[in-house]
Amino acid sequence: MTITVTLSDDTISDVAVEPMPENNDTSRGYQERFAAAVPEAVIGKSLDEAEVGVLAGASGCADGFNDAIAKIREQARVPE
């Protein structure tokens, strides 16, 4: 999945999750439901608080999302 997060003062103001293009129908369905549920779970939270568990029945998607958020945290803290 591709995860895009918009931050405003270290708070998530928008998030987009794009499912992987090459999936079987079952996996794609889980990813699409997960993508629809993520904004409600993380918008308004600080980047440090943003972590999800099982959303919309998609347990594996949470692991990928949390890994991506960890990388985004690192990128957001790198001085320019």
PDB file as gemmi writes it, atoms N, CA and C in Angstrom:
CRYST1    1.000    1.000    1.000  90.00  90.00  90.00 P 1                      
ATOM      1  N   MET A   1       0.835  -1.177   0.000  1.00  0.00           N  
ATOM      2  CA  MET A   1       0.000   0.000   0.000  1.00  0.00           C  
ATOM      3  C   MET A   1       0.879   1.240   0.000  1.00  0.00           C  
ATOM      4  N   THR A   2       0.330   2.290  -0.557  1.00  0.00           N  
ATOM      5  CA  THR A   2       0.997   3.585  -0.520  1.00  0.00           C  
ATOM      6  C   THR A   2       0.257   4.458   0.485  1.00  0.00           C  
ATOM      7  N   ILE A   3       1.002   5.022   1.430  1.00  0.00           N  
ATOM      8  CA  ILE A   3       0.409   5.827   2.498  1.00  0.00           C  
ATOM      9  C   ILE A   3       0.924   7.253   2.370  1.00  0.00           C  
ATOM     10  N   THR A   4       0.001   8.206   2.340  1.00  0.00           N  
ATOM     11  CA  THR A   4       0.355   9.617   2.278  1.00  0.00           C  
ATOM     12  C   THR A   4      -0.283  10.307   3.475  1.00  0.00           C  
ATOM     13  N   VAL A   5       0.542  11.019   4.236  1.00  0.00           N  
ATOM     14  CA  VAL A   5       0.071  11.700   5.434  1.00  0.00           C  
ATOM     15  C   VAL A   5       0.364  13.184   5.294  1.00  0.00           C  
ATOM     16  N   THR A   6      -0.617  14.010   5.612  1.00  0.00           N  
ATOM     17  CA  THR A   6      -0.433  15.456   5.654  1.00  0.00           C  
ATOM     18  C   THR A   6      -0.400  15.868   7.117  1.00  0.00           C  
ATOM     19  N   LEU A   7       0.636  16.628   7.471  1.00  0.00           N  
ATOM     20  CA  LEU A   7       0.806  17.076   8.853  1.00  0.00           C  
ATOM     21  C   LEU A   7       0.595  18.577   8.969  1.00  0.00           C  
ATOM     22  N   SER A   8       0.024  18.968  10.087  1.00  0.00           N  
ATOM     23  CA  SER A   8      -0.101  20.373  10.447  1.00  0.00           C  
ATOM     24  C   SER A   8       0.322  20.477  11.907  1.00  0.00           C  
ATOM     25  N   ASP A   9       1.493  21.069  12.137  1.00  0.00           N  
ATOM     26  CA  ASP A   9       2.041  21.164  13.492  1.00  0.00           C  
ATOM     27  C   ASP A   9       2.119  19.800  14.168  1.00  0.00           C  
ATOM     28  N   ASP A  10       2.664  18.820  13.469  1.00  0.00           N  
ATOM     29  CA  ASP A  10       2.872  17.460  13.982  1.00  0.00           C  
ATOM     30  C   ASP A  10       1.556  16.717  14.261  1.00  0.00           C  
ATOM     31  N   THR A  11       0.455  17.232  13.729  1.00  0.00           N  
ATOM     32  CA  THR A  11      -0.837  16.568  13.865  1.00  0.00           C  
ATOM     33  C   THR A  11      -1.301  16.139  12.476  1.00  0.00           C  
ATOM     34  N   ILE A  12      -1.827  14.945  12.378  1.00  0.00           N  
ATOM     35  CA  ILE A  12      -2.287  14.436  11.091  1.00  0.00           C  
ATOM     36  C   ILE A  12      -3.575  15.157  10.701  1.00  0.00           C  
ATOM     37  N   SER A  13      -3.510  15.866   9.578  1.00  0.00           N  
ATOM     38  CA  SER A  13      -4.685  16.589   9.100  1.00  0.00           C  
ATOM     39  C   SER A  13      -5.344  15.879   7.922  1.00  0.00           C  
ATOM     40  N   ASP A  14      -4.615  14.959   7.295  1.00  0.00           N  
ATOM     41  CA  ASP A  14      -5.186  14.172   6.207  1.00  0.00           C  
ATOM     42  C   ASP A  14      -4.333  12.921   6.026  1.00  0.00           C  
ATOM     43  N   VAL A  15      -4.978  11.866   5.552  1.00  0.00           N  
ATOM     44  CA  VAL A  15      -4.265  10.621   5.268  1.00  0.00           C  
ATOM     45  C   VAL A  15      -4.944   9.944   4.094  1.00  0.00           C  
ATOM     46  N   ALA A  16      -4.130   9.369   3.236  1.00  0.00           N  
ATOM     47  CA  ALA A  16      -4.655   8.613   2.103  1.00  0.00           C  
ATOM     48  C   ALA A  16      -3.919   7.284   2.040  1.00  0.00           C  
ATOM     49  N   VAL A  17      -4.666   6.223   1.852  1.00  0.00           N  
ATOM     50  CA  VAL A  17      -4.092   4.892   1.717  1.00  0.00           C  
ATOM     51  C   VAL A  17      -4.531   4.348   0.368  1.00  0.00           C  
ATOM     52  N   GLU A  18      -3.552   4.051  -0.470  1.00  0.00           N  
ATOM     53  CA  GLU A  18      -3.843   3.505  -1.793  1.00  0.00           C  
ATOM     54  C   GLU A  18      -3.505   2.013  -1.791  1.00  0.00           C  
ATOM     55  N   PRO A  19      -4.504   1.171  -2.033  1.00  0.00           N  
ATOM     56  CA  PRO A  19      -4.239  -0.280  -2.054  1.00  0.00           C  
ATOM     57  C   PRO A  19      -3.224  -0.650  -3.131  1.00  0.00           C  
ATOM     58  N   MET A  20      -2.559  -1.753  -2.925  1.00  0.00           N  
ATOM     59  CA  MET A  20      -1.604  -2.255  -3.904  1.00  0.00           C  
ATOM     60  C   MET A  20      -2.364  -2.630  -5.173  1.00  0.00           C  
ATOM     61  N   PRO A  21      -1.835  -2.269  -6.327  1.00  0.00           N  
ATOM     62  CA  PRO A  21      -2.569  -2.497  -7.574  1.00  0.00           C  
ATOM     63  C   PRO A  21      -2.720  -3.972  -7.956  1.00  0.00           C  
ATOM     64  N   GLU A  22      -1.748  -4.761  -7.607  1.00  0.00           N  
ATOM     65  CA  GLU A  22      -1.795  -6.172  -8.004  1.00  0.00           C  
ATOM     66  C   GLU A  22      -2.125  -7.041  -6.800  1.00  0.00           C  
ATOM     67  N   ASN A  23      -3.406  -7.313  -6.635  1.00  0.00           N  
ATOM     68  CA  ASN A  23      -3.887  -8.125  -5.521  1.00  0.00           C  
ATOM     69  C   ASN A  23      -4.983  -9.040  -6.009  1.00  0.00           C  
ATOM     70  N   ASN A  24      -5.213 -10.092  -5.255  1.00  0.00           N  
ATOM     71  CA  ASN A  24      -6.410 -10.874  -5.545  1.00  0.00           C  
ATOM     72  C   ASN A  24      -7.599 -10.112  -4.965  1.00  0.00           C  
ATOM     73  N   ASP A  25      -8.787 -10.519  -5.327  1.00  0.00           N  
ATOM     74  CA  ASP A  25      -9.990  -9.784  -4.911  1.00  0.00           C  
ATOM     75  C   ASP A  25     -10.141  -9.714  -3.398  1.00  0.00           C  
ATOM     76  N   THR A  26      -9.785 -10.784  -2.698  1.00  0.00           N  
ATOM     77  CA  THR A  26      -9.922 -10.805  -1.242  1.00  0.00           C  
ATOM     78  C   THR A  26      -8.992  -9.785  -0.598  1.00  0.00           C  
ATOM     79  N   SER A  27      -7.726  -9.803  -0.982  1.00  0.00           N  
ATOM     80  CA  SER A  27      -6.752  -8.855  -0.416  1.00  0.00           C  
ATOM     81  C   SER A  27      -7.126  -7.421  -0.750  1.00  0.00           C  
ATOM     82  N   ARG A  28      -7.516  -7.198  -1.979  1.00  0.00           N  
ATOM     83  CA  ARG A  28      -7.885  -5.838  -2.386  1.00  0.00           C  
ATOM     84  C   ARG A  28      -9.091  -5.348  -1.576  1.00  0.00           C  
ATOM     85  N   GLY A  29     -10.051  -6.223  -1.332  1.00  0.00           N  
ATOM     86  CA  GLY A  29     -11.217  -5.847  -0.533  1.00  0.00           C  
ATOM     87  C   GLY A  29     -10.822  -5.422   0.872  1.00  0.00           C  
ATOM     88  N   TYR A  30      -9.926  -6.187   1.502  1.00  0.00           N  
ATOM     89  CA  TYR A  30      -9.463  -5.814   2.843  1.00  0.00           C  
ATOM     90  C   TYR A  30      -8.749  -4.475   2.806  1.00  0.00           C  
ATOM     91  N   GLN A  31      -7.887  -4.284   1.819  1.00  0.00           N  
ATOM     92  CA  GLN A  31      -7.135  -3.033   1.732  1.00  0.00           C  
ATOM     93  C   GLN A  31      -8.056  -1.844   1.487  1.00  0.00           C  
ATOM     94  N   GLU A  32      -9.061  -2.015   0.660  1.00  0.00           N  
ATOM     95  CA  GLU A  32      -9.991  -0.917   0.395  1.00  0.00           C  
ATOM     96  C   GLU A  32     -10.796  -0.559   1.639  1.00  0.00           C  
ATOM     97  N   ARG A  33     -11.252  -1.565   2.378  1.00  0.00           N  
ATOM     98  CA  ARG A  33     -12.001  -1.283   3.615  1.00  0.00           C  
ATOM     99  C   ARG A  33     -11.092  -0.630   4.655  1.00  0.00           C  
ATOM    100  N   PHE A  34      -9.851  -1.099   4.740  1.00  0.00           N  
ATOM    101  CA  PHE A  34      -8.884  -0.507   5.658  1.00  0.00           C  
ATOM    102  C   PHE A  34      -8.648   0.964   5.286  1.00  0.00           C  
ATOM    103  N   ALA A  35      -8.444   1.224   3.995  1.00  0.00           N  
ATOM    104  CA  ALA A  35      -8.187   2.589   3.520  1.00  0.00           C  
ATOM    105  C   ALA A  35      -9.340   3.523   3.870  1.00  0.00           C  
ATOM    106  N   ALA A  36     -10.556   3.018   3.806  1.00  0.00           N  
ATOM    107  CA  ALA A  36     -11.719   3.838   4.138  1.00  0.00           C  
ATOM    108  C   ALA A  36     -11.819   4.116   5.641  1.00  0.00           C  
ATOM    109  N   ALA A  37     -11.309   3.194   6.474  1.00  0.00           N  
ATOM    110  CA  ALA A  37     -11.418   3.326   7.935  1.00  0.00           C  
ATOM    111  C   ALA A  37     -10.279   4.129   8.563  1.00  0.00           C  
ATOM    112  N   VAL A  38      -9.141   4.197   7.915  1.00  0.00           N  
ATOM    113  CA  VAL A  38      -7.962   4.840   8.496  1.00  0.00           C  
ATOM    114  C   VAL A  38      -8.173   6.315   8.839  1.00  0.00           C  
ATOM    115  N   PRO A  39      -8.753   7.128   7.956  1.00  0.00           N  
ATOM    116  CA  PRO A  39      -8.867   8.557   8.311  1.00  0.00           C  
ATOM    117  C   PRO A  39      -9.550   8.795   9.653  1.00  0.00           C  
ATOM    118  N   GLU A  40     -10.619   8.108   9.923  1.00  0.00           N  
ATOM    119  CA  GLU A  40     -11.317   8.304  11.197  1.00  0.00           C  
ATOM    120  C   GLU A  40     -10.443   7.899  12.385  1.00  0.00           C  
ATOM    121  N   ALA A  41      -9.551   6.950  12.168  1.00  0.00           N  
ATOM    122  CA  ALA A  41      -8.707   6.442  13.251  1.00  0.00           C  
ATOM    123  C   ALA A  41      -7.506   7.332  13.560  1.00  0.00           C  
ATOM    124  N   VAL A  42      -7.021   8.109  12.572  1.00  0.00           N  
ATOM    125  CA  VAL A  42      -5.776   8.847  12.818  1.00  0.00           C  
ATOM    126  C   VAL A  42      -5.839  10.355  12.610  1.00  0.00           C  
ATOM    127  N   ILE A  43      -6.794  10.863  11.850  1.00  0.00           N  
ATOM    128  CA  ILE A  43      -6.855  12.318  11.651  1.00  0.00           C  
ATOM    129  C   ILE A  43      -7.144  12.994  12.994  1.00  0.00           C  
ATOM    130  N   GLY A  44      -6.355  14.017  13.283  1.00  0.00           N  
ATOM    131  CA  GLY A  44      -6.479  14.741  14.546  1.00  0.00           C  
ATOM    132  C   GLY A  44      -5.521  14.245  15.609  1.00  0.00           C  
ATOM    133  N   LYS A  45      -4.831  13.151  15.337  1.00  0.00           N  
ATOM    134  CA  LYS A  45      -3.845  12.629  16.297  1.00  0.00           C  
ATOM    135  C   LYS A  45      -2.463  13.146  15.933  1.00  0.00           C  
ATOM    136  N   SER A  46      -1.620  13.211  16.943  1.00  0.00           N  
ATOM    137  CA  SER A  46      -0.239  13.581  16.661  1.00  0.00           C  
ATOM    138  C   SER A  46       0.431  12.417  15.942  1.00  0.00           C  
ATOM    139  N   LEU A  47       1.503  12.719  15.272  1.00  0.00           N  
ATOM    140  CA  LEU A  47       2.232  11.682  14.552  1.00  0.00           C  
ATOM    141  C   LEU A  47       2.704  10.596  15.512  1.00  0.00           C  
ATOM    142  N   ASP A  48       3.064  10.982  16.733  1.00  0.00           N  
ATOM    143  CA  ASP A  48       3.508  10.000  17.722  1.00  0.00           C  
ATOM    144  C   ASP A  48       2.375   9.096  18.204  1.00  0.00           C  
ATOM    145  N   GLU A  49       1.150   9.600  18.188  1.00  0.00           N  
ATOM    146  CA  GLU A  49      -0.002   8.811  18.644  1.00  0.00           C  
ATOM    147  C   GLU A  49      -0.598   7.928  17.554  1.00  0.00           C  
ATOM    148  N   ALA A  50      -0.236   8.188  16.321  1.00  0.00           N  
ATOM    149  CA  ALA A  50      -0.855   7.496  15.193  1.00  0.00           C  
ATOM    150  C   ALA A  50      -0.363   6.054  15.096  1.00  0.00           C  
ATOM    151  N   GLU A  51      -1.189   5.171  15.549  1.00  0.00           N  
ATOM    152  CA  GLU A  51      -0.926   3.744  15.428  1.00  0.00           C  
ATOM    153  C   GLU A  51      -2.289   3.066  15.413  1.00  0.00           C  
ATOM    154  N   VAL A  52      -2.445   2.107  14.533  1.00  0.00           N  
ATOM    155  CA  VAL A  52      -3.741   1.443  14.423  1.00  0.00           C  
ATOM    156  C   VAL A  52      -3.605  -0.048  14.692  1.00  0.00           C  
ATOM    157  N   GLY A  53      -4.713  -0.633  15.058  1.00  0.00           N  
ATOM    158  CA  GLY A  53      -4.823  -2.082  15.185  1.00  0.00           C  
ATOM    159  C   GLY A  53      -5.684  -2.579  14.034  1.00  0.00           C  
ATOM    160  N   VAL A  54      -6.381  -3.632  14.242  1.00  0.00           N  
ATOM    161  CA  VAL A  54      -7.248  -4.177  13.207  1.00  0.00           C  
ATOM    162  C   VAL A  54      -8.350  -3.160  12.903  1.00  0.00           C  
ATOM    163  N   LEU A  55      -8.454  -2.779  11.653  1.00  0.00           N  
ATOM    164  CA  LEU A  55      -9.511  -1.872  11.204  1.00  0.00           C  
ATOM    165  C   LEU A  55     -10.279  -2.557  10.086  1.00  0.00           C  
ATOM    166  N   ALA A  56     -11.578  -2.521  10.146  1.00  0.00           N  
ATOM    167  CA  ALA A  56     -12.439  -3.062   9.089  1.00  0.00           C  
ATOM    168  C   ALA A  56     -12.109  -4.524   8.785  1.00  0.00           C  
ATOM    169  N   GLY A  57     -11.661  -5.252   9.797  1.00  0.00           N  
ATOM    170  CA  GLY A  57     -11.357  -6.667   9.628  1.00  0.00           C  
ATOM    171  C   GLY A  57     -10.031  -6.958   8.951  1.00  0.00           C  
ATOM    172  N   ALA A  58      -9.234  -5.938   8.692  1.00  0.00           N  
ATOM    173  CA  ALA A  58      -7.976  -6.105   7.970  1.00  0.00           C  
ATOM    174  C   ALA A  58      -6.801  -6.075   8.944  1.00  0.00           C  
ATOM    175  N   SER A  59      -6.399  -7.230   9.424  1.00  0.00           N  
ATOM    176  CA  SER A  59      -5.340  -7.283  10.429  1.00  0.00           C  
ATOM    177  C   SER A  59      -3.960  -7.026   9.834  1.00  0.00           C  
ATOM    178  N   GLY A  60      -3.658  -7.554   8.683  1.00  0.00           N  
ATOM    179  CA  GLY A  60      -2.334  -7.387   8.087  1.00  0.00           C  
ATOM    180  C   GLY A  60      -2.065  -5.968   7.630  1.00  0.00           C  
ATOM    181  N   CYS A  61      -3.094  -5.252   7.247  1.00  0.00           N  
ATOM    182  CA  CYS A  61      -2.919  -3.879   6.776  1.00  0.00           C  
ATOM    183  C   CYS A  61      -2.399  -2.968   7.892  1.00  0.00           C  
ATOM    184  N   ALA A  62      -2.809  -3.228   9.109  1.00  0.00           N  
ATOM    185  CA  ALA A  62      -2.380  -2.402  10.241  1.00  0.00           C  
ATOM    186  C   ALA A  62      -0.866  -2.461  10.406  1.00  0.00           C  
ATOM    187  N   ASP A  63      -0.289  -3.633  10.243  1.00  0.00           N  
ATOM    188  CA  ASP A  63       1.167  -3.762  10.376  1.00  0.00           C  
ATOM    189  C   ASP A  63       1.879  -2.903   9.339  1.00  0.00           C  
ATOM    190  N   GLY A  64       1.427  -2.969   8.097  1.00  0.00           N  
ATOM    191  CA  GLY A  64       2.037  -2.165   7.032  1.00  0.00           C  
ATOM    192  C   GLY A  64       1.859  -0.678   7.274  1.00  0.00           C  
ATOM    193  N   PHE A  65       0.673  -0.286   7.739  1.00  0.00           N  
ATOM    194  CA  PHE A  65       0.405   1.115   8.023  1.00  0.00           C  
ATOM    195  C   PHE A  65       1.304   1.612   9.152  1.00  0.00           C  
ATOM    196  N   ASN A  66       1.395   0.855  10.227  1.00  0.00           N  
ATOM    197  CA  ASN A  66       2.221   1.263  11.368  1.00  0.00           C  
ATOM    198  C   ASN A  66       3.697   1.337  10.991  1.00  0.00           C  
ATOM    199  N   ASP A  67       4.163   0.431  10.142  1.00  0.00           N  
ATOM    200  CA  ASP A  67       5.545   0.508   9.654  1.00  0.00           C  
ATOM    201  C   ASP A  67       5.760   1.781   8.842  1.00  0.00           C  
ATOM    202  N   ALA A  68       4.792   2.107   7.988  1.00  0.00           N  
ATOM    203  CA  ALA A  68       4.898   3.327   7.177  1.00  0.00           C  
ATOM    204  C   ALA A  68       4.898   4.572   8.068  1.00  0.00           C  
ATOM    205  N   ILE A  69       4.045   4.585   9.073  1.00  0.00           N  
ATOM    206  CA  ILE A  69       3.996   5.732   9.999  1.00  0.00           C  
ATOM    207  C   ILE A  69       5.335   5.892  10.716  1.00  0.00           C  
ATOM    208  N   ALA A  70       5.970   4.785  11.088  1.00  0.00           N  
ATOM    209  CA  ALA A  70       7.288   4.857  11.736  1.00  0.00           C  
ATOM    210  C   ALA A  70       8.304   5.512  10.803  1.00  0.00           C  
ATOM    211  N   LYS A  71       8.258   5.176   9.519  1.00  0.00           N  
ATOM    212  CA  LYS A  71       9.178   5.786   8.549  1.00  0.00           C  
ATOM    213  C   LYS A  71       8.854   7.258   8.353  1.00  0.00           C  
ATOM    214  N   ILE A  72       7.576   7.587   8.332  1.00  0.00           N  
ATOM    215  CA  ILE A  72       7.167   8.988   8.190  1.00  0.00           C  
ATOM    216  C   ILE A  72       7.638   9.794   9.398  1.00  0.00           C  
ATOM    217  N   ARG A  73       7.561   9.211  10.593  1.00  0.00           N  
ATOM    218  CA  ARG A  73       8.065   9.898  11.799  1.00  0.00           C  
ATOM    219  C   ARG A  73       9.543  10.236  11.632  1.00  0.00           C  
ATOM    220  N   GLU A  74      10.309   9.271  11.141  1.00  0.00           N  
ATOM    221  CA  GLU A  74      11.748   9.495  10.942  1.00  0.00           C  
ATOM    222  C   GLU A  74      11.969  10.613   9.938  1.00  0.00           C  
ATOM    223  N   GLN A  75      11.252  10.583   8.826  1.00  0.00           N  
ATOM    224  CA  GLN A  75      11.411  11.610   7.783  1.00  0.00           C  
ATOM    225  C   GLN A  75      11.001  12.981   8.299  1.00  0.00           C  
ATOM    226  N   ALA A  76       9.957  13.046   9.094  1.00  0.00           N  
ATOM    227  CA  ALA A  76       9.466  14.329   9.605  1.00  0.00           C  
ATOM    228  C   ALA A  76      10.440  14.954  10.583  1.00  0.00           C  
ATOM    229  N   ARG A  77      11.284  14.175  11.180  1.00  0.00           N  
ATOM    230  CA  ARG A  77      12.199  14.693  12.204  1.00  0.00           C  
ATOM    231  C   ARG A  77      13.598  14.974  11.683  1.00  0.00           C  
ATOM    232  N   VAL A  78      13.833  14.677  10.429  1.00  0.00           N  
ATOM    233  CA  VAL A  78      15.157  14.926   9.848  1.00  0.00           C  
ATOM    234  C   VAL A  78      15.280  16.428   9.576  1.00  0.00           C  
ATOM    235  N   PRO A  79      16.282  17.071  10.181  1.00  0.00           N  
ATOM    236  CA  PRO A  79      16.461  18.507   9.938  1.00  0.00           C  
ATOM    237  C   PRO A  79      16.852  18.747   8.475  1.00  0.00           C  
ATOM    238  N   GLU A  80      16.302  19.800   7.928  1.00  0.00           N  
ATOM    239  CA  GLU A  80      16.599  20.109   6.518  1.00  0.00           C  
ATOM    240  C   GLU A  80      17.795  20.999   6.403  1.00  0.00           C  
TER     241      GLU A  80                                                      
END                                                                             
